[in-house]
């Protein structure tokens, strides 16, 4: 049997689409931006931390000694006051806790009955040390003055 004209037209259309697709692929390859030179791909960081396409001015370069960069938290050079002085602002003996207001910083510090060496009540002046807990500062070694 012979081919029909509709079948021939369909084959011609497919061949034309295939040829167009190949042509578009060639055009894309020709105008492709990939494969740039290294200089075209480079981006520089200027002295203000901004990205730039031009290299930084070597006159503005600052040399940094790696030994001068601290890698850990530095400790304060002045001695930290260990004993603090404060006033009991609230204390509940039945529940076994209260709060001390530091005389210098006016900061409230939690105190538990296990850290008290002698019986105390509200408005008593005390000397205490602090320790950092998961919930904040806590008074330890509390002594009534």
Residue frames relative to the residue before (quaternion, step in Angstrom):
aa qw qx qy qz dx dy dz
X 1.0000 0.0000 0.0000 0.0000 0.00 0.00 0.00
X 0.4550 -0.6991 0.4942 0.2451 3.48 -1.09 0.69
X 0.5480 -0.6044 0.4606 0.3497 3.52 -1.24 0.43
X 0.4163 -0.6902 0.5320 0.2594 3.50 -1.12 0.69
X 0.6265 -0.5545 0.3888 0.3858 3.52 -1.23 0.42
X 0.6078 0.5541 -0.3581 0.4420 3.59 1.08 -0.62
X 0.6546 0.5103 -0.3065 0.4660 3.56 1.02 -0.84
X 0.6377 0.5193 -0.3204 0.4702 3.59 1.04 -0.78
X 0.6434 0.5201 -0.3162 0.4642 3.56 0.97 -0.85
X 0.6424 0.5303 -0.3154 0.4546 3.58 0.99 -0.86
X 0.6667 0.4928 -0.2966 0.4739 3.58 0.98 -0.86
X 0.6267 0.5248 -0.3310 0.4714 3.59 1.02 -0.76
X 0.6455 0.5236 -0.3137 0.4590 3.59 0.99 -0.90
X 0.6509 0.5118 -0.3099 0.4674 3.61 0.96 -0.88
X 0.6525 0.5116 -0.3100 0.4652 3.58 0.94 -0.88
X 0.6470 0.5181 -0.3106 0.4652 3.59 0.99 -0.86
X 0.6503 0.5089 -0.3115 0.4703 3.62 0.96 -0.89
X 0.6426 0.5208 -0.3155 0.4651 3.59 1.00 -0.84
X 0.6547 0.5044 -0.3009 0.4759 3.58 1.00 -0.84
X 0.6448 0.5165 -0.3149 0.4672 3.62 1.00 -0.84
X 0.6410 0.5296 -0.3158 0.4571 3.56 1.00 -0.87
X 0.6563 0.5029 -0.3059 0.4720 3.59 0.96 -0.87
X 0.6348 0.5312 -0.3190 0.4616 3.58 1.05 -0.80
X 0.6560 0.5056 -0.3087 0.4676 3.61 0.93 -0.90
X 0.6378 0.5316 -0.3252 0.4526 3.59 1.00 -0.81
X 0.6390 0.5161 -0.3181 0.4734 3.59 1.00 -0.79
X 0.6519 0.5148 -0.3102 0.4623 3.59 0.97 -0.87
X 0.6458 0.5143 -0.3225 0.4631 3.59 0.96 -0.84
X 0.6567 0.5087 -0.3143 0.4596 3.58 0.94 -0.83
X 0.6564 0.5214 -0.3100 0.4484 3.57 1.01 -0.79
X 0.7760 0.3226 -0.1778 0.5120 3.60 0.94 -0.81
X 0.3312 0.7698 -0.4866 0.2469 3.58 1.22 0.37
X 0.3571 -0.7420 0.5340 0.1918 3.60 -0.98 0.91
X 0.5019 0.6375 -0.4365 0.3889 3.58 1.24 -0.15
X 0.7373 0.4030 -0.2916 0.4572 3.53 -1.21 0.39
X 0.2696 0.7648 -0.5355 0.2358 3.58 1.14 0.63
X 0.5585 -0.5728 0.4620 0.3827 3.53 -1.22 0.32
X 0.6784 -0.5023 0.3493 0.4067 3.56 -1.24 0.39
X 0.6453 0.5319 -0.3213 0.4444 3.60 0.97 -0.82
X 0.6563 0.5084 -0.3129 0.4614 3.58 1.04 -0.73
X 0.7004 0.4641 -0.2688 0.4710 3.59 1.12 -0.60
X 0.5586 0.6408 -0.3855 0.3589 3.61 1.16 -0.39
X 0.0638 -0.7448 0.6633 0.0363 3.52 -1.18 0.75
X 0.2221 -0.7911 0.5624 0.0922 3.57 -0.91 0.94
X 0.3278 -0.7045 0.5961 0.2024 3.51 -1.31 0.45
X 0.2809 -0.7812 0.5315 0.1687 3.59 -0.64 1.08
X 0.7407 -0.4409 0.2827 0.4209 3.59 -1.32 0.10
X 0.6849 0.4621 -0.2835 0.4867 3.60 1.23 -0.34
X 0.5726 -0.6205 0.3627 0.3944 3.58 1.29 0.08
X 0.5305 0.6170 -0.4159 0.4060 3.61 1.23 0.32
X 0.4815 -0.6550 0.4976 0.3024 3.56 -1.17 0.65
X 0.0189 -0.8024 0.5945 -0.0480 3.55 -0.98 0.88
X 0.4360 -0.6916 0.5046 0.2774 3.58 -1.16 0.55
X 0.6684 0.4508 -0.3004 0.5097 3.60 1.28 -0.18
X 0.5248 -0.6380 0.4476 0.3424 3.59 -1.00 0.70
X 0.5685 -0.6104 0.4241 0.3527 3.61 -1.11 0.59
X 0.5749 -0.5854 0.4546 0.3466 3.52 -1.26 0.52
X 0.4072 -0.7378 0.4731 0.2569 3.64 -0.61 1.03
X 0.5793 0.5888 -0.3818 0.4146 3.62 1.17 -0.39
X 0.6975 0.4622 -0.2648 0.4793 3.58 1.15 -0.60
X 0.4397 0.7143 -0.4433 0.3162 3.58 1.28 0.02
X 0.1791 -0.7708 0.6069 0.0731 3.55 -1.01 0.90
X 0.3080 -0.7454 0.5646 0.1751 3.55 -0.81 1.02
X 0.1032 -0.7884 0.6056 0.0329 3.57 -0.89 0.96
X 0.3446 -0.7242 0.5641 0.1962 3.53 -0.91 1.00
X 0.4627 -0.7070 0.4616 0.2702 3.59 -0.73 1.04
X 0.6177 0.5574 -0.3484 0.4317 3.61 1.11 -0.56
X 0.6410 0.5425 -0.3245 0.4353 3.61 1.19 -0.45
X 0.5942 0.5650 -0.3693 0.4375 3.59 1.22 -0.24
X 0.3238 -0.7577 0.5285 0.2045 3.61 -0.59 1.09
X 0.2359 -0.7902 0.5539 0.1147 3.55 -0.92 0.93
X 0.7548 0.2599 -0.1665 0.5788 3.59 1.25 -0.12
X 0.6223 -0.5149 0.4188 0.4151 3.53 -1.28 0.19
X 0.3326 -0.7478 0.5371 0.2041 3.55 -0.78 0.98
X 0.4226 -0.6867 0.5370 0.2480 3.52 -1.10 0.74
X 0.5447 -0.6107 0.4445 0.3644 3.59 -1.04 0.66
X 0.4769 -0.6968 0.4597 0.2750 3.57 -0.98 0.84
X 0.6775 0.4454 -0.3032 0.5007 3.59 1.09 -0.61
X 0.5470 -0.6299 0.4244 0.3521 3.60 -1.01 0.70
X 0.3917 -0.7058 0.5420 0.2336 3.54 -1.01 0.85
X 0.4709 -0.6735 0.4940 0.2839 3.52 -0.94 0.94
X 0.2943 -0.7865 0.5205 0.1543 3.55 -0.55 1.19
X 0.7583 0.3136 -0.1880 0.5397 3.58 0.79 -0.99
X 0.1320 -0.7748 0.6160 0.0533 3.53 -0.99 0.93
X 0.2925 -0.7304 0.5913 0.1771 3.50 -1.27 0.44
X 0.1466 0.8086 -0.5575 0.1182 3.57 -0.95 0.82
X 0.4287 -0.6742 0.5441 0.2561 3.52 -1.39 0.02
X 0.4435 -0.6626 0.5297 0.2892 3.57 -1.03 0.83
X 0.1704 -0.8092 0.5564 0.0806 3.60 -0.54 1.16
X 0.7846 -0.0009 0.0047 0.6199 3.58 1.17 -0.55
X 0.1385 0.7732 -0.6139 0.0777 3.56 -0.99 0.81
X 0.0979 -0.7707 0.6291 0.0258 3.54 -0.88 1.04
X 0.3045 -0.7956 0.5030 0.1462 3.56 -0.28 1.30
X 0.6236 0.5489 -0.3430 0.4384 3.59 1.08 -0.70
X 0.7337 0.3826 -0.2221 0.5158 3.59 0.98 -0.80
X 0.4337 -0.7565 0.4081 0.2704 3.59 1.24 -0.35
X 0.7217 0.3647 -0.2848 0.5149 3.60 1.06 0.57
X 0.0119 0.7844 -0.6201 0.0088 3.53 -1.36 0.26
X 0.3988 -0.6956 0.5406 0.2546 3.53 -1.34 -0.25
X 0.2094 -0.7442 0.6254 0.1059 3.52 -1.16 0.80
X 0.2340 -0.7402 0.6091 0.1623 3.58 -1.00 0.84
X 0.4099 -0.7184 0.5148 0.2255 3.55 -0.69 1.17
X 0.4998 -0.6857 0.4475 0.2825 3.60 -0.90 0.97
X 0.7198 0.4414 -0.2567 0.4701 3.61 0.94 -0.84
X 0.8095 0.3151 -0.1475 0.4729 3.57 0.64 -1.13
X 0.3207 -0.7629 0.4888 0.2759 3.61 1.28 -0.34
X 0.4108 0.7096 -0.4557 0.3465 3.55 1.24 0.57
X 0.3757 -0.7103 0.5463 0.2364 3.61 -1.02 0.82
X 0.0848 -0.7900 0.6072 0.0024 3.56 -0.88 1.05
X 0.4413 -0.6952 0.5096 0.2497 3.56 -0.90 1.01
X 0.0350 -0.7804 0.6237 0.0275 3.58 -1.10 0.71
X 0.2267 -0.7600 0.5974 0.1191 3.57 -0.98 0.93
X 0.6250 -0.5840 0.3731 0.3595 3.59 -1.10 0.71
X 0.6039 0.5723 -0.3581 0.4237 3.63 1.14 -0.55
X 0.6913 0.4741 -0.2753 0.4707 3.63 1.17 -0.45
X 0.5912 0.5712 -0.3578 0.4429 3.61 1.30 0.05
X 0.3403 -0.7745 0.5023 0.1789 3.58 -0.80 1.04
X 0.7939 0.0867 -0.0454 0.6001 3.63 1.16 -0.50
X 0.6552 -0.5306 0.3407 0.4160 3.63 -1.10 0.49
X 0.0529 -0.7900 0.6108 0.0075 3.58 -1.00 0.87
X 0.1258 -0.7600 0.6297 0.1007 3.53 -1.34 0.30
X 0.7112 -0.4391 0.3119 0.4517 3.59 -1.25 0.15
X 0.8137 0.2424 -0.2467 0.4672 3.54 -1.23 0.78
X 0.4541 0.6396 -0.4846 0.3872 3.63 1.20 0.32
X 0.3572 -0.6998 0.5746 0.2292 3.57 -1.13 0.72
X 0.0329 -0.8177 0.5736 -0.0360 3.56 -0.83 1.02
X 0.2894 -0.6762 0.6404 0.2212 3.50 -1.41 0.29
X 0.0778 0.8112 -0.5705 0.1019 3.58 -0.89 0.93
X 0.3138 -0.6811 0.6179 0.2361 3.51 -1.38 0.21
X 0.2940 -0.7605 0.5474 0.1885 3.57 -1.21 0.35
X 0.0777 -0.7494 0.6522 0.0837 3.50 -1.33 0.41
X 0.4326 -0.6891 0.5188 0.2625 3.54 -1.10 0.74
X 0.0856 -0.7803 0.6191 0.0240 3.56 -0.85 1.05
X 0.7237 -0.4184 0.3092 0.4534 3.56 -1.28 0.00
X 0.7389 0.4005 -0.2198 0.4953 3.59 1.09 -0.66
X 0.7316 -0.3709 0.2332 0.5223 3.62 1.23 0.03
X 0.7506 -0.3588 0.2754 0.4816 3.57 -1.23 -0.43
X 0.0597 -0.7743 0.6299 0.0126 3.51 -1.11 0.80
X 0.4039 -0.7179 0.5138 0.2398 3.58 -0.95 0.89
X 0.0476 -0.7707 0.6353 0.0149 3.55 -1.10 0.84
X 0.8206 0.2112 -0.1755 0.5013 3.57 -1.29 0.41
X 0.1714 0.8092 -0.5352 0.1711 3.58 0.84 1.04
X 0.0074 -0.7936 0.6071 -0.0406 3.58 -0.85 1.08
X 0.4086 -0.7029 0.5303 0.2404 3.57 -0.96 0.89
X 0.3439 -0.7315 0.5510 0.2072 3.56 -1.00 0.85
